[in-house]
Amino acid sequence: MKSTSLVLRYVKTVKLDIILGDKCEILDLTISGDFFAYPEESIGELESKLRKCSSRVCIEEAFKEISSTIVLGVDIEDLKSKIISLLETCTSS
């Protein structure tokens, strides 16, 4: 099991806490910070959909489901790329 925290600075600050299992699946993930999302529950839904993801495709599908969400102060594409990068780093080690 591997636990990682990232603090990402955009217009607002985002903290990403992620726990990857031995098989490089996302066991837990929390996205927090001083950004805004509407509807508010969409970030929680994204976190739920990302849990158990173990591939780029799964992560991309989870982010597609919040494509109509308005997120202010965060580069959501960059956030997705960071999560994919963490997962791919795990699978390549």
Buried (B, 14 or more C-beta within 10 A) or exposed (E): EBEEEBEBEBEBBBEBEBBBBEEBBBBBBEBEBEBEBEEEEBBEBBBEBBEEBBBBEBBEEBBEEBEEBEBEBBBBEEBBEBBBEBBBEBBEE
